[in-house]
Amino acid sequence: MSDVTRAKRGRPVHHWRRDAVELAALFTAVAAADGVANLVGHGPDGPALLTVSAALLVATAGFHTWWARRHGHAPPTSDTDARPHSDEPQAGPSELPSQVAEESVLWRMRTTVKDAPGSLAALCAALAGHRVDILSLQTHPLGQDTVDEFLLRAPGALAAAEITRAVALAGGSGTWIERADAHDLVDAPTRVLGLATRTALDAAELPLALRQLLGRCTIRSLPAAPGGADRGRQGVPVEGVLEDTVMRLRAPEGGVITVERPYLPFTPTEFARARALVELDARLGPRVPRGQDVLTLPEGNAITVRRADTGDLAAAKAMHERCSSRTLGMRYHGPVGDADRYLRHLLSPRFGRTLAVRTPSGRVVGLGHLLWDGDETEVALLIEDQWQRRGIGAELLGRLVAMAVEAGCESVYAVTQASNTGMVAAMRGLDLPLDYQIEEGTLVITARLHGAAARAQAGSGRYDERVARD
């Protein structure tokens, strides 16, 4: 077995030549000491010889120490792969400090380059020079220029300004960049198909689908003007209109859907995708999911909660007739006679989602609305007088907030009156951060939907006996 093999197995390695030299030196020292002793004991020059003997012994001891240090049992200077035993696990090659994965950040970036050979290659080389990985790329031709949209994975220490500076030096202009998340890893065709599916199942999903397709933008649905009035606003051709940062699309019911994104112009590709979603919605016609939940109130009465649309207009108007003027005034904040005018707009899935509460006989006794208001989302409740203070309002509000969380809304707000203690209590019962603004008796309560509390609210659709007021 070789010395290297013994060293790898943790056994000491002995060198016989070194041991023979040490023994010879020892015997020589003993013989010299014996001869010196005889001369000292029987000769006239004993003291001098003793001194010389002591000097020789010191020199011999010094030589042995030097030899032992140079040729001792220390491991050889060359690496024999021998390692001391340790109870701690040894790091493998993938765990070396130089190979530890650096924290990375996802970015969405859009820049404009000349539509010429090599322009994209120069851009990619500039990104690679900063160790930026290109996860996906979409191109939007614009005549002589091309808008390139990237999903990037960059080192965490690399700032957005450094990325845009490198892109500018490589020929990119009008660069826009923002943080991305794991949802952006889905490729564009898959994302568009998913949004089309959501739109096909529920007409109320169209504004949300457009917002997810186009990023942060403001979407407004303008109803058709009666009698052909305001022709300038309604005069949108069938193919729609694209004006830099604004696109206008003809809504299926005759109105106009306006999408605005002031920080970034729309490309023809984005406009075509948005128009295809709106056309799909128009071909499928009005539709809402017809599932329903049966709930039992504390006193034992059973009610059902389901989505409502304009097909429930007659039942909603009948509920208006049974409500007191005070209840209608708190809900609509205006003349009671105008209440019926708002119903068709409120029940249209184009402007939001509505939940209706029905008794076993089919009578509507409560309505809850989640309304898309540009970048914001409004919640509103109306409960028939004799069904108030039974927890119906709290149940509706919890479900509306869960829908808002699912839709990715950052907050919801309710407009009511300071004297409407039922609505105030229901908003407090959400257990979410609330902001209050009051002006001339009108109270606006905004609930922030960020954080774990909102997610927990999204998972609950159950009746909570702790909140027994509307």
C-alpha positions in Angstrom: 0.0 0.0 0.0 1.5 3.4 -1.0 2.1 6.3 1.4 -0.5 8.3 -0.5 -3.1 5.6 0.0 -2.4 5.3 3.7 -2.7 9.1 4.0 -6.1 9.1 2.3 -7.3 6.5 4.8 -6.2 8.6 7.7 -3.2 6.3 8.8 0.2 7.8 9.8 2.9 7.4 7.3 6.4 6.2 8.5 9.7 6.8 6.6 12.3 4.1 7.5 15.3 6.2 6.2 14.5 9.0 8.6 14.2 6.5 11.6 17.6 4.9 10.7 19.4 8.3 10.6 17.9 9.2 14.0 19.0 5.9 15.6 22.5 6.2 14.1 22.8 9.7 15.5 21.6 8.5 19.0 24.2 5.6 19.0 27.0 8.0 17.9 26.1 10.3 20.7 26.1 7.5 23.3 29.5 6.2 22.1 31.0 9.6 22.2 29.7 10.2 25.7 31.2 6.9 26.9 34.6 7.7 25.4 34.6 11.2 26.9 33.7 9.7 30.3 36.6 7.3 30.2 39.0 10.0 29.2 37.7 12.4 31.9 38.0 9.7 34.6 41.5 8.4 33.7 43.3 11.3 31.8 45.0 14.5 33.0 43.0 16.7 30.6 39.6 15.7 32.1 38.1 19.1 32.6 38.9 20.3 29.1 37.6 17.1 27.5 34.4 17.5 29.6 33.9 20.9 28.2 34.4 19.7 24.7 32.0 16.8 25.3 29.3 19.2 26.5 29.7 21.3 23.4 29.4 18.2 21.2 26.3 17.1 22.9 24.7 20.5 22.5 25.6 20.5 18.8 24.2 17.0 18.4 20.9 18.0 20.1 20.7 21.0 17.9 21.3 19.0 14.8 18.6 16.4 15.9 16.0 19.2 16.5 16.7 20.7 13.1 16.4 17.3 11.4 13.2 16.5 13.2 11.6 19.8 12.2 12.5 19.4 8.6 11.7 15.7 8.2 9.1 15.2 11.0 5.6 13.7 10.9 4.0 16.9 9.4 2.0 16.3 6.2 3.9 16.9 3.0 3.7 20.3 1.4 2.3 18.9 -1.8 -1.4 18.0 -1.7 -2.0 14.3 -1.3 -5.8 14.7 -1.0 -5.6 13.7 2.6 -8.1 15.7 4.8 -8.5 15.7 8.6 -11.6 14.0 9.8 -14.5 16.3 10.6 -18.1 15.7 11.8 -19.3 18.7 9.8 -20.4 17.9 6.2 -17.9 19.1 3.6 -19.1 21.6 1.0 -19.4 20.2 -2.5 -18.3 21.9 -5.6 -21.7 23.6 -6.1 -21.4 25.2 -2.6 -18.1 27.0 -3.2 -18.3 30.7 -2.5 -17.5 31.6 -6.1 -20.3 29.5 -7.3 -23.1 30.5 -4.9 -26.1 31.7 -6.8 -26.5 35.5 -6.4 -29.9 36.9 -5.6 -31.7 37.9 -8.7 -34.5 40.3 -9.6 -37.1 40.1 -12.4 -37.7 43.2 -14.6 -40.1 44.0 -17.4 -38.4 46.3 -19.9 -39.5 47.9 -23.2 -37.2 49.9 -25.5 -37.3 51.1 -29.1 -34.5 50.2 -31.6 -33.9 50.7 -35.3 -35.3 48.0 -37.5 -31.9 47.1 -38.9 -29.7 44.0 -38.8 -27.6 43.7 -35.7 -29.6 46.2 -33.5 -31.2 43.4 -31.4 -27.8 41.6 -31.2 -26.1 44.7 -29.8 -28.9 45.1 -27.2 -28.6 41.5 -26.1 -24.8 41.8 -25.9 -25.1 44.9 -23.7 -27.4 43.1 -21.3 -25.1 40.0 -21.2 -22.2 42.3 -20.3 -24.1 43.1 -17.1 -24.9 39.4 -16.5 -28.6 40.0 -17.3 -30.5 37.0 -18.5 -33.3 37.4 -21.1 -36.2 35.1 -20.2 -38.6 36.2 -22.9 -38.8 38.6 -25.8 -41.6 40.1 -27.8 -41.2 42.4 -30.8 -43.7 45.1 -31.9 -42.8 46.3 -35.4 -43.4 50.1 -36.0 -42.3 50.7 -39.5 -38.6 51.8 -39.4 -38.4 51.1 -35.7 -39.2 48.1 -33.5 -40.4 48.0 -29.9 -38.7 45.2 -28.0 -40.3 44.0 -24.8 -38.2 41.9 -22.5 -38.6 39.9 -19.3 -35.2 40.0 -17.6 -33.5 38.3 -14.7 -30.8 40.6 -13.4 -28.4 40.5 -10.4 -30.0 41.9 -7.3 -27.2 44.5 -6.9 -27.8 45.9 -10.5 -30.0 49.0 -10.4 -32.6 49.8 -13.0 -30.8 52.9 -14.0 -27.7 50.9 -14.9 -29.8 48.6 -17.1 -31.4 51.5 -19.0 -28.0 53.2 -19.3 -26.5 50.1 -20.9 -29.5 49.8 -23.2 -29.2 53.4 -24.3 -25.5 52.9 -25.1 -26.5 49.9 -27.3 -29.0 52.0 -29.3 -32.2 51.7 -27.3 -34.4 54.7 -26.9 -37.6 55.5 -25.0 -36.7 52.7 -22.5 -39.3 51.9 -19.8 -38.6 49.4 -17.0 -40.4 48.2 -13.9 -40.2 45.3 -11.5 -41.9 42.0 -12.5 -43.0 39.0 -10.6 -43.4 35.3 -11.1 -46.8 35.7 -12.9 -44.9 37.4 -15.8 -43.0 34.2 -16.5 -46.0 32.9 -18.3 -45.5 33.3 -22.1 -47.7 35.8 -23.9 -49.8 33.3 -25.9 -50.6 31.3 -22.8 -51.6 34.5 -20.9 -53.8 35.7 -23.7 -55.6 32.4 -23.9 -56.2 32.4 -20.1 -57.6 35.9 -20.3 -59.9 34.9 -23.2 -61.2 32.0 -21.1 -62.0 34.3 -18.2 -63.8 36.7 -20.5 -65.8 33.9 -22.1 -67.0 32.6 -18.7 -68.0 36.0 -17.2 -68.7 39.3 -19.0 -67.6 41.2 -15.9 -64.1 39.9 -16.4 -63.5 42.0 -19.6 -62.1 45.2 -17.8 -59.9 43.0 -15.6 -58.7 41.0 -18.5 -57.8 44.2 -20.4 -55.9 45.5 -17.4 -53.9 42.3 -17.0 -53.2 42.3 -20.7 -52.0 45.9 -21.0 -50.4 46.4 -17.5 -51.2 49.4 -15.3 -53.9 51.4 -17.1 -57.2 53.2 -16.5 -60.2 51.6 -18.1 -63.6 53.3 -18.3 -66.8 52.1 -19.8 -69.0 54.9 -21.2 -72.7 53.9 -21.9 -74.3 54.8 -25.2 -75.9 58.2 -25.1 -79.7 58.1 -25.4 -81.2 59.3 -28.7 -77.8 59.6 -30.4 -76.7 62.6 -28.4 -73.0 63.4 -27.9 -72.2 61.8 -31.3 -68.5 63.0 -31.0 -67.9 60.7 -28.0 -69.8 57.8 -29.4 -68.5 58.1 -32.9 -66.0 55.2 -32.6 -65.6 53.0 -35.7 -66.1 49.3 -35.4 -62.3 48.7 -35.6 -61.6 51.1 -32.8 -59.2 54.0 -32.5 -55.6 54.0 -31.3 -54.1 57.4 -30.3 -50.7 57.0 -28.8 -51.4 56.4 -25.1 -55.2 56.0 -25.5 -57.3 53.4 -27.3 -61.1 53.5 -27.8 -63.0 50.4 -28.5 -66.7 50.0 -29.3 -68.5 48.1 -26.5 -70.9 45.3 -27.4 -73.9 47.2 -26.0 -73.2 50.3 -28.0 -71.0 52.3 -25.6 -67.3 53.0 -25.6 -64.5 51.3 -23.7 -61.6 53.7 -23.1 -58.2 52.5 -22.1 -55.6 55.0 -21.1 -51.9 54.5 -20.2 -50.2 57.8 -20.0 -46.7 56.5 -19.1 -46.3 54.3 -22.2 -47.7 54.4 -25.7 -49.7 51.4 -26.9 -48.3 49.4 -29.8 -50.4 48.1 -32.7 -49.9 44.5 -31.4 -51.4 45.5 -28.0 -54.3 47.3 -29.7 -55.0 44.2 -31.8 -55.0 41.9 -28.7 -57.4 44.2 -26.8 -59.7 44.5 -29.8 -59.8 40.7 -30.1 -60.9 40.3 -26.4 -63.6 42.9 -26.9 -64.8 41.2 -30.1 -64.9 37.8 -28.2 -67.0 39.4 -25.5 -69.5 40.9 -28.1 -69.9 37.6 -29.9 -70.7 35.7 -26.7 -73.3 38.2 -25.5 -74.4 38.9 -21.8 -73.5 36.1 -19.4 -72.7 35.6 -15.7 -71.9 32.4 -13.7 -75.1 30.9 -12.4 -73.8 29.2 -9.3 -75.4 30.0 -6.0 -74.8 29.5 -2.2 -77.5 28.6 0.3 -77.0 30.3 3.7 -78.8 29.9 7.0 -79.3 33.0 9.1 -79.1 32.8 12.9 -82.9 32.7 13.2 -83.1 29.8 10.9 -84.2 31.5 7.6 -82.5 30.2 4.5 -81.4 32.6 1.8 -79.4 32.2 -1.5 -76.6 34.4 -2.8 -75.8 34.4 -6.5 -74.6 36.7 -9.2 -77.1 39.0 -10.8 -77.3 40.9 -14.1 -79.8 43.0 -16.1 -82.2 40.0 -16.2 -82.9 40.7 -12.5 -83.9 44.3 -13.2 -87.6 43.7 -12.5 -87.0 42.0 -9.2 -84.6 44.7 -8.2 -87.1 47.4 -8.9 -89.7 45.5 -6.9 -87.3 45.6 -3.9 -86.9 49.3 -4.4 -90.7 49.7 -4.0 -90.6 47.8 -0.7 -87.7 49.9 0.7 -88.2 53.0 2.8 -87.2 56.4 1.6 -84.5 56.5 4.3 -83.0 53.2 3.1 -82.9 54.4 -0.5 -81.6 57.8 0.4 -78.6 56.3 2.4 -77.8 54.0 -0.6 -78.1 56.5 -3.5 -77.4 59.8 -1.8 -80.0 61.7 -3.8 -83.7 62.0 -4.7 -85.5 58.7 -4.1 -87.3 59.0 -7.4 -83.9 58.6 -9.2 -83.1 55.3 -7.7 -84.6 53.2 -10.5 -82.5 55.0 -13.1 -79.3 53.6 -11.7 -80.3 50.0 -11.6 -79.6 49.0 -15.2 -76.1 50.5 -15.0 -75.5 48.8 -11.6 -76.7 45.4 -12.8 -74.7 45.5 -16.1 -71.6 43.2 -15.9 -69.8 45.7 -18.0 -69.4 48.0 -15.0 -68.8 45.4 -12.3 -70.3 42.5 -10.4 -73.5 42.3 -8.5 -74.6 39.8 -5.9 -78.3 39.3 -5.2 -79.8 37.8 -2.0 -83.1 35.9 -2.6 -85.6 34.3 -0.3 -86.9 30.7 -1.0 -89.8 32.3 -2.8 -87.4 34.1 -5.3 -87.9 37.6 -3.9 -84.7 39.8 -4.0 -84.1 41.3 -0.5 -80.5 42.5 -0.9 -78.1 43.7 -3.5 -74.3 44.1 -3.2 -72.3 45.8 -6.0 -68.6 45.8 -6.8 -68.1 48.6 -9.4 -65.0 49.2 -11.5 -64.3 52.9 -11.2 -61.2 53.6 -13.4 -58.2 52.7 -11.2 -60.4 52.3 -8.1 -63.2 49.9 -7.0 -66.4 50.8 -5.2 -68.5 48.6 -3.0 -72.2 49.4 -2.3 -75.0 47.6 -0.4 -78.8 47.8 -0.3 -80.8 45.6 2.1 -84.6 45.7 2.3 -85.8 47.2 5.6 -87.3 44.1 7.2 -84.2 42.0 6.4 -81.7 44.4 7.9 -79.6 43.6 11.0 -79.5 39.9 10.3 -75.9 39.8 9.0 -76.9 39.9 5.3 -74.9 43.1 4.6 -71.8 41.7 6.3 -72.1 38.5 4.3 -72.4 40.4 1.0 -69.6 42.8 1.8 -67.2 39.9 2.7 -67.9 38.2 -0.6 -67.5 41.5 -2.6 -64.1 42.1 -1.0 -63.1 38.5 -1.7 -63.9 39.2 -5.4 -61.9 42.4 -5.3 -58.9 40.6 -3.9 -59.2 37.9 -6.5 -59.3 40.5 -9.2 -56.1 42.1 -8.0 -57.6 45.3 -6.6 -55.4 47.2 -4.2 -58.4 48.8 -2.3 -62.1 49.2 -2.2 -64.1 52.2 -1.0 -67.7 52.7 0.2 -69.6 56.0 -0.1 -72.2 56.4 2.6 -73.5 58.7 5.3 -72.0 59.2 8.7 -75.4 58.2 10.2 -75.3 54.8 8.4 -74.0 52.8 11.4 -74.7 49.5 9.7 -72.4 50.1 6.7 -69.7 51.5 9.0 -69.9 48.4 11.2 -69.8 46.1 8.2 -66.6 47.8 6.9 -65.0 47.6 10.4 -65.9 43.9 10.5 -63.7 43.2 7.5 -60.6 43.4 9.8 -58.7 45.4 7.2 -56.9 48.7 7.4 -59.4 51.5 6.9 -59.1 55.2 5.9 -62.0 57.6 6.6 -62.8 60.9 4.8 -65.9 62.9 5.6 -67.2 66.0 3.9 -70.6 67.6 4.3 -72.1 64.5 5.8 -70.8 62.1 3.1 -68.4 59.5 4.5 -65.9 57.6 2.3 -64.4 54.5 3.9 -61.5 52.9 2.0 -60.3 49.4 2.9 -56.7 48.5 1.9 -56.5 44.9 0.6 -52.8 44.3 0.8 -51.3 41.7 3.2 -52.4 38.5 4.8 -55.6 39.9 6.1 -56.9 40.4 2.6 -55.9 36.9 1.5 -57.7 35.5 4.5 -60.8 37.5 3.7 -60.6 36.2 0.1 -60.8 32.6 1.4 -63.8 33.2 3.6 -67.4 33.4 2.3 -69.0 32.2 5.4 -71.5 33.9 7.7 -69.8 35.5 10.7 -72.1 35.8 13.7 -69.8 38.5 15.3 -71.1 41.0 12.8 -74.9 41.0 12.9 -75.6 44.3 11.5 -76.0 45.6 7.9 
